[in-house]
Amino acid sequence: MPNPDTRSPNPPVGYACECTLSRRQQIELVAEFHVHRIRPSRIAYRLGIDIAEVEAWLSGEQDEQQFQHLMTSHRRRKYQMQLHRADRLRGQKAYEMRVAAKKDLQQGNTV
């Protein structure tokens, strides 16, 4: 006898629960999650922000300058964290991590 699936389903498009974060905090977190390559639908679900608003920030329709500034600062921070992790290693692995971090930063700046 199979066990019934008790997991809750993915939320439908446009789903948003009540978000208690300020607008500035929302923009900050969406930028940070986007830098770490988290899907917009997942960001909206996790934070309780309307998916349309998340996509508007990502496409540059809302708060473009502020969002781009936050994206740049989060990319730099991610790059610094990757370099810090590479500093703990030696040899080829450290070199590969530095090259990957630099490539990741350059890809983020061109997108």
Secondary structure, 3 states (H helix, E strand, C coil): CCCCCCCCCCCCCCCCCCCCCCHHHHHHHHHHHHHCCCCHHHHHHHHCCCHHHHHHHHHCCCCHHHHHHHHHHHHHHHHHHHHHHHHCCCHHHHHHHHHHHHHHHHHHHHC
